[in-house]
Amino acid sequence: MSLLLSLLLTAVKIYSFMLIGYILMSWFPGARESAIGQILEKACEPYLEPFRKIIPPLGMIDISPIVAIIALNLASNGLIFIFSNFL
């Protein structure tokens, strides 16, 4: 079971880094139009979209990706709790 938990936590961590990279790409003009930007967009936008619907941007600042990363962190903590207590 610890192997499965380790794989899941690694996947969550990799996805978190993908989200951070995607967010940072918004600071550079044309970065999201690159091949890597398009790959990250296809991977990250479906996850970020529900958060953007709930949390409106504050002027020019979109805080929904921060909330999305926090939710991902809470999910990984939930996985640790489930695997340590129930399995």
N, C-alpha and C positions, 0 to 999 in steps of 0.2 A: 504494500500500500504506500510505503514511503516513496517508492519510485514514481508512482502515479502522482502523488502530491508534488514531488519535485518537478515533474514534467509540467504540471498545471501551473505551478508558481513561476517557472521559467517562461512559459508562454505568456502569462500575465505581465511579467517584467519586460519581455521583448515588445509586447503590444504597447506598454506604457512608454517605452523609448520611441516607438514608432509615432505615437501621439505627440510626444514632445518635439520630435523632428518635424512633424507636419505643422505644428503650431509655429515653430521657429521659421519655417519656410515662408510664412506670411509676412515676415519682416523684410524679405528680399524680393525685389520685383522680378517677376518671371521665373522664380524658383518652382512654383507649383505647376508651371507648364512644362517643366522638364520631365524626362522619363521617370525618374525617381519620385518626383512630385505627383505625377499621375498615379503611380502605383500606391503611394501613401494615401492619396485621396480616395481611391477605391477601397482601401482597407479601413480608413479612419472615419470617413464621412457617415457611413451607416450607423456607427456607434455615437458620433457626435450630434447627429440630427435631432434625436429626441431631447437632448439637453438644450439645444438651441431653441427648440419650440417652447420649452418651459421657462428658460432664463433669457430674457431679452438682453441685447447688448446695452452697455452703459456708455452712451456716446459712441466713441470709436473703439472702445475696449469690450471685447467679448470674453466674459469670464466663464462661459459654459465649458470650455475645455479643461479648466482647472477643476470644476466640479466633476467632470467626467473622469479625470485622473484620480480624484479622491474616491469616487465610487468604485473605480477599478481596484484601488488600494483596499477599500473596505471589503470588496469581494475576495481578494486574496487572503485577508485576515479571516474572513468567514470560512474559506477553504481550510485554513490551518485549524480553526476551531472545530469544524466538522470532522476532519480526519483525526484530530487528537482525541476527541471526546466520544465519537460514535463508531469509528471504524477500527 
